[in-house]
Amino acid sequence: FNYEYYLLKHVSHYVLAGAQRLPLSGTFTNMLAFKNVDNSYVIVIQNDQKEKISPVIKIGDRLISAILEPDSFNTIVLK
C-alpha cells in the first residue's frame, strides 16, 4: 500500500457524497477539509515527518489540536 491508498481510504470512508471541499490557509499543507451534507466537517491530515507533530487547526471560532503520530494519516470529524 502507498500513501494514496490510505488517503483515499480515509476520504472515501468519512466524506459523504455531495460534500464541499473547503479552502485552507496557513503553512501546513498536508491537509484536506470538507463540509459534509449533514453539516459535519472532515479534516484529513498527513504527518509525513519522523516525529510527532501537533498542528492547531481553526474552523470558524473553534481551535482544534491533535497529536499526530509519525508517518501517519489522521481524520478528524466534527459534528
C-alpha positions as CSV (number, residue, x, y, z in Angstrom):
1,F,0.0,0.0,0.0
2,N,1.1,3.5,-0.7
3,Y,0.2,7.0,0.7
4,E,-2.5,7.5,-2.0
5,Y,-4.2,4.3,-0.9
6,Y,-4.5,5.5,2.7
7,L,-5.6,8.9,1.6
8,L,-8.4,7.5,-0.5
9,K,-9.4,5.1,2.3
10,H,-9.8,8.0,4.8
11,V,-11.6,10.3,2.4
12,S,-14.0,7.6,1.0
13,H,-15.0,6.5,4.5
14,Y,-15.7,9.9,6.1
15,V,-16.5,12.3,3.3
16,L,-20.1,11.9,2.1
17,A,-21.4,12.2,-1.4
18,G,-22.1,15.9,-2.2
19,A,-19.6,17.2,0.3
20,Q,-17.8,20.5,-0.4
21,R,-14.1,20.8,-0.3
22,L,-13.1,23.7,1.9
23,P,-10.3,26.2,1.1
24,L,-7.3,26.1,3.5
25,S,-4.7,28.7,4.5
26,G,-1.6,28.6,6.6
27,T,1.8,26.9,6.4
28,F,0.7,23.3,6.9
29,T,-0.1,21.8,3.5
30,N,-0.7,18.1,4.1
31,M,-4.3,18.5,4.9
32,L,-7.8,18.4,3.2
33,A,-11.0,19.7,4.7
34,F,-14.6,19.0,3.7
35,K,-18.1,20.1,4.8
36,N,-20.5,17.1,4.5
37,V,-24.1,17.5,3.5
38,D,-25.1,16.6,7.2
39,N,-23.1,19.8,8.3
40,S,-20.3,17.8,9.8
41,Y,-16.7,18.7,9.0
42,V,-14.0,16.2,8.0
43,I,-10.3,17.0,8.2
44,V,-7.8,14.5,6.8
45,I,-4.2,15.3,7.8
46,Q,-0.9,13.5,6.9
47,N,2.1,13.7,9.1
48,D,5.0,12.7,6.9
49,Q,7.6,13.6,9.5
50,K,9.7,11.2,11.5
51,E,8.4,12.7,14.8
52,K,5.1,13.5,16.3
53,I,3.6,16.9,15.4
54,S,0.7,18.8,17.0
55,P,-0.8,21.3,14.5
56,V,-3.5,23.7,15.5
57,I,-6.5,23.9,13.2
58,K,-9.0,26.7,13.2
59,I,-12.5,26.2,11.9
60,G,-14.8,29.2,12.4
61,D,-14.3,30.1,16.1
62,R,-13.1,26.6,17.1
63,L,-9.4,25.7,17.6
64,I,-8.5,22.0,17.4
65,S,-5.2,20.5,18.3
66,A,-4.3,16.8,17.9
67,I,-1.1,14.9,18.3
68,L,-0.2,13.1,15.1
69,E,2.0,10.1,15.1
70,P,5.0,10.0,12.8
71,D,4.3,8.9,9.2
72,S,0.5,8.7,9.6
73,F,-2.8,9.7,8.1
74,N,-5.3,11.1,10.6
75,T,-9.0,12.0,10.2
76,I,-10.9,14.4,12.5
77,V,-14.7,14.5,12.2
78,L,-16.6,17.4,13.8
79,K,-20.3,17.1,14.2
